[in-house]
Amino acid sequence: NAIDTGTHRSVHTPTYRKFSKDQETLRKETDKLIGSGIIEHSTSPWSSPVVLVKRKDGTTRFCVDYRRLNQITTKDAFPLPRIDDIYDQLTTATYFTKFDFKASYFQVPIRQIRSTKNSIFNQRWAFPIQSSNRWKHVLAYIDDSIIYSKNFYEHIQHIEEVCSLLQEANFKLNVDKCEIARTEILFIGDVIKSGTIKPDPDNIRGQTETNEPTTAEGAFRFVTAAEYYRKFNQKFSIIAAPLHKYSPSAVNQQKMNTSQFVLSDDARTAFHELKKILTTDLILGLPDDTLQFKIQSDASVDGIGAVLLQITPNGDRPLATTVKLVEQDDLSGRK
């Protein structure tokens, strides 16, 4: 990997102030990274400050604020894969393994000729370190990766092959967080099992336990978060429409008095209907090219919707949904 900044002059961001206990943590983490060969001493004019972030388990994540460097770096032209394209590869998979890499971004090597640009800075030294810009039975999305197979025997072979490649590249895994040979796996926010996907129940719980909004901001925050799940229900966007009048732009246009906020009747109904939808069994199938497809459509004064279905021996299985809301101007134009 390389950091291409063209002819831009070097950038330096001063270190952030830290508590004394954080200084000690920084010293220990820095020594650990030096000892493992991830960073080395440097006198580079480029430097970015370290940020210590607490993990859920109480340990500390060693991060770097590379915003100024990223602003002047030529971005990698290789795009992130589409999530739906990733899911399409998993239709016939029945076994999954998910690998968790130890400090994954630190394990990606950078060309030595350019390595001074990604230096970090603390009160003792400057060091070069990894920054932004980034493998047929393996899928990867940013730093999440899974191995998938049609049966258990194939899966063991695939795991051995991938582990051999990782060993050759000197990549290290966080064994405690790896999930091996599972029939159900959480990947990119969805649970995948036997050719189907459904939402992560932990994420759904956060939405279903939300109290009725008492501010316009709260109403809009709820519907924005809930809309991730609109792909699981054809009428989701139509039901959610009344809550979108509380978006910041709509609030400004309508000059609502947010200090005396009252949730309108239609927005209240939408809020509770959406919560009800989220408590149902939200599930979509993954497309199987060996079976026939069909489209079901529906229309009302509120919108036009469609569902892509797969004809299976066990009945029609929904694969995807879409909806287009009908604007009031469109309705008046047809009268």
C-alpha positions in Angstrom: 0.0 0.0 0.0 1.2 3.6 -0.6 0.2 7.1 0.5 0.1 9.3 -2.5 0.0 13.0 -1.6 1.4 14.3 -4.9 3.5 17.5 -4.4 1.8 18.6 -1.3 4.0 19.9 1.5 4.2 17.8 4.7 1.4 18.2 7.3 1.9 18.2 11.0 -0.8 18.1 13.7 0.3 18.8 17.3 -0.4 16.1 19.9 -3.6 16.4 22.0 -3.4 17.0 25.7 -3.9 13.8 27.8 -4.4 12.8 31.4 -1.4 11.4 33.2 -2.9 7.9 33.2 -3.5 8.2 29.5 0.2 9.2 29.0 1.2 6.0 30.8 -1.2 3.9 28.6 0.2 5.6 25.5 3.8 4.8 26.5 2.9 1.1 27.1 1.0 0.9 23.8 3.8 2.6 21.9 6.4 0.2 23.4 4.2 -2.7 22.4 3.9 -1.6 18.8 7.7 -1.0 18.6 8.4 -4.4 20.1 6.1 -6.1 17.5 7.7 -4.3 14.6 4.6 -2.4 13.6 6.1 1.1 14.1 9.7 2.3 14.3 11.6 5.5 15.3 11.3 8.3 12.7 12.4 11.9 12.2 9.7 12.6 9.6 8.3 16.1 9.1 4.9 14.4 8.7 3.0 13.6 11.9 -0.5 13.0 13.2 -1.7 12.8 16.8 -2.6 9.6 18.7 -6.1 9.1 20.0 -6.8 6.5 22.7 -10.3 5.0 22.5 -11.8 2.7 25.1 -13.2 -0.6 23.9 -16.4 -2.2 25.3 -14.2 -4.7 27.3 -12.3 -1.8 29.0 -9.1 -2.2 27.0 -7.6 0.7 25.0 -7.6 1.0 21.2 -4.6 2.8 19.8 -6.0 5.1 17.1 -4.5 8.0 15.0 -6.2 11.1 13.8 -5.2 11.1 10.1 -7.8 13.6 9.0 -5.3 16.2 7.7 -3.3 13.5 5.9 -6.4 11.9 4.4 -7.5 15.3 3.0 -4.5 15.5 0.8 -4.1 11.8 0.0 -5.2 10.5 -3.5 -8.0 8.0 -2.7 -7.7 4.4 -3.7 -9.7 4.0 -6.9 -10.8 0.5 -5.9 -14.4 1.0 -4.6 -16.0 -0.7 -1.6 -18.0 -3.7 -2.8 -21.8 -3.3 -2.7 -23.3 -5.1 0.2 -26.1 -6.7 -1.9 -23.4 -8.0 -4.3 -21.7 -9.6 -1.3 -24.9 -11.2 -0.1 -25.6 -12.6 -3.6 -22.5 -14.8 -3.2 -23.9 -16.5 -0.1 -27.1 -18.1 -1.5 -25.9 -21.7 -1.3 -23.6 -21.4 1.7 -24.4 -23.4 4.8 -21.2 -22.9 6.8 -19.4 -19.7 7.7 -16.3 -18.7 9.5 -15.6 -15.1 10.5 -12.0 -14.0 11.3 -11.1 -11.1 13.5 -7.7 -9.7 12.9 -5.5 -8.2 15.7 -5.3 -4.5 15.1 -6.1 -5.2 11.4 -5.1 -1.8 10.0 -1.7 -2.1 11.6 -1.0 -5.4 9.7 -1.3 -3.8 6.3 2.3 -2.9 5.1 3.1 0.4 3.5 5.8 0.9 0.9 8.9 2.0 2.8 9.7 4.8 0.4 6.5 6.6 1.4 6.2 5.4 5.0 7.4 8.7 6.6 4.1 10.4 5.7 2.0 8.4 8.1 4.1 9.2 11.2 2.4 9.6 14.5 3.5 11.9 17.3 3.6 11.7 21.0 5.7 13.6 23.6 8.6 11.2 23.2 9.0 10.2 19.5 7.5 10.2 16.0 6.8 6.9 14.3 5.5 5.7 10.9 2.3 3.7 11.2 -0.6 2.5 9.0 -3.2 5.0 7.7 -6.2 5.0 5.3 -6.4 3.7 1.6 -6.6 -0.5 1.7 -9.0 -11.9 -1.3 -13.5 -17.3 -4.3 -14.9 -18.5 -0.9 -13.8 -15.5 1.0 -15.6 -12.2 1.3 -14.3 -9.0 2.8 -15.9 -5.7 3.6 -13.4 -3.2 5.1 -11.9 -5.1 8.0 -14.7 -7.8 8.2 -14.1 -11.0 6.4 -15.9 -14.4 6.2 -15.2 -17.8 4.7 -18.3 -19.5 3.2 -18.9 -23.0 1.9 -21.6 -25.3 0.7 -20.9 -28.1 3.1 -18.7 -28.9 6.2 -16.1 -30.9 4.3 -15.5 -28.0 1.8 -15.5 -25.5 4.7 -12.6 -27.2 6.5 -10.6 -27.2 3.3 -11.3 -23.5 2.7 -10.3 -22.6 6.3 -7.0 -24.4 5.9 -6.3 -22.7 2.6 -7.1 -19.2 4.0 -5.1 -19.8 7.2 -2.1 -20.9 5.1 -2.2 -17.7 3.1 -2.6 -15.6 6.3 0.4 -17.3 7.7 2.5 -16.6 4.6 1.5 -12.9 4.9 2.3 -12.9 8.6 -1.3 -11.8 9.5 -2.3 -12.4 13.1 -5.8 -13.3 14.3 -7.6 -12.5 17.5 -8.6 -16.1 18.2 -11.0 -15.3 21.0 -13.2 -13.2 18.6 -13.1 -15.6 15.6 -16.2 -17.6 14.9 -15.5 -21.0 13.3 -17.7 -23.3 11.2 -21.0 -21.6 12.1 -24.4 -22.3 10.4 -25.5 -18.8 11.2 -23.2 -15.7 11.2 -23.6 -11.9 11.8 -21.9 -10.0 8.9 -22.2 -6.4 8.0 -25.2 -5.8 10.3 -27.3 -8.8 9.2 -27.7 -12.4 10.3 -27.0 -14.8 7.4 -28.3 -18.4 7.5 -29.3 -21.0 4.8 -29.8 -18.5 2.0 -31.6 -15.9 4.1 -30.8 -12.6 5.8 -32.4 -10.9 8.8 -31.5 -7.9 10.9 -29.2 -8.2 13.9 -31.6 -8.6 16.9 -29.4 -6.4 19.1 -29.8 -3.5 16.7 -33.5 -4.0 16.4 -33.9 -4.0 20.2 -32.5 -0.5 20.4 -35.3 0.7 18.1 -38.2 -1.2 19.6 -37.3 0.1 23.1 -37.3 3.7 22.0 -39.8 5.8 23.8 -42.3 8.1 21.9 -40.3 11.1 20.7 -40.6 14.4 22.7 -38.6 16.5 20.2 -38.5 16.9 16.4 -34.9 15.8 16.5 -35.8 12.6 18.4 -38.6 11.8 15.9 -36.3 12.3 12.9 -33.4 10.4 14.6 -35.8 7.4 15.1 -37.1 7.3 11.6 -33.6 7.7 10.1 -32.2 4.8 12.1 -35.3 2.6 11.4 -35.1 3.2 7.7 -32.1 0.8 7.5 -34.8 -1.9 7.7 -37.1 -0.6 5.0 -35.7 -3.3 2.6 -37.5 -5.9 4.7 -41.0 -4.4 4.3 -42.6 -3.1 1.1 -44.7 -0.5 2.9 -42.1 0.8 5.3 -41.3 4.1 3.5 -45.0 4.9 3.1 -45.7 4.3 6.8 -42.6 6.3 7.8 -43.5 9.4 5.6 -45.3 11.4 8.4 -42.1 11.3 10.5 -40.0 12.9 7.8 -41.7 16.3 8.4 -39.5 16.5 11.4 -36.3 16.5 9.4 -34.1 19.6 10.1 -34.8 21.1 6.7 -38.6 20.5 6.9 -38.7 22.0 10.4 -37.0 25.1 9.2 -39.3 25.4 6.2 -42.4 25.0 8.3 -41.0 27.2 11.1 -42.2 24.7 13.8 -42.0 25.7 17.4 -39.7 23.0 18.6 -39.8 24.3 22.2 -43.5 23.3 22.3 -43.2 20.1 20.4 -46.2 17.9 20.0 -46.1 14.7 17.9 -48.9 14.9 15.3 -51.5 12.1 15.2 -50.3 10.7 11.9 -46.6 10.8 13.1 -47.6 9.1 16.3 -49.4 6.3 14.4 -46.4 6.0 12.1 -44.0 5.7 15.1 -46.0 2.8 16.7 -46.6 1.1 13.3 -42.9 1.1 12.6 -42.0 -0.3 16.0 -44.6 -3.0 15.4 -43.0 -3.9 12.1 -39.6 -4.1 13.7 -41.0 -6.8 16.2 -42.1 -9.1 13.4 -39.9 -11.7 11.7 -38.1 -9.6 9.2 -36.4 -11.9 6.7 -35.4 -11.8 3.1 -34.1 -14.6 0.8 -30.9 -14.5 -1.1 -31.3 -14.9 -4.9 -30.9 -18.4 -6.4 -30.2 -18.2 -10.2 -31.4 -21.7 -10.7 -35.0 -20.8 -9.7 -37.6 -18.5 -11.3 -38.3 -14.9 -10.2 -41.4 -12.9 -10.2 -42.4 -9.3 -9.4 -45.5 -8.3 -7.3 -46.6 -4.7 -7.5 -49.0 -2.6 -5.6 -50.2 1.1 -5.7 -52.2 3.5 -3.7 -52.6 7.3 -3.4 -49.6 7.3 -1.1 -47.1 5.4 -3.2 -46.1 2.6 -5.6 -44.4 -0.5 -4.3 -43.0 -3.8 -5.6 -41.6 -7.0 -4.3 -39.1 -9.2 -6.0 -40.0 -12.9 -5.2 -38.3 -16.2 -5.9 -40.6 -19.2 -6.7 -39.4 -22.0 -4.5 -40.8 -25.5 -3.7 -41.8 -24.1 -0.3 -43.7 -21.1 -1.8 -42.7 -17.6 -2.9 -39.8 -16.1 -1.0 -39.3 -12.3 -0.9 -35.8 -11.2 -2.0 -36.1 -7.4 -2.2 -38.6 -4.6 -1.9 -38.9 -1.1 -3.2 -41.3 1.8 -3.0 -41.8 5.3 -4.5 -43.8 7.8 -2.5 -46.4 9.8 -4.6 -45.9 13.5 -4.2 -48.9 15.7 -3.7 -48.0 17.7 -6.8 -48.2 14.5 -8.9 -51.7 13.8 -7.5 -53.0 17.3 -8.2 -51.6 17.1 -11.7 -53.7 14.0 -12.5 -57.0 15.5 -11.3 
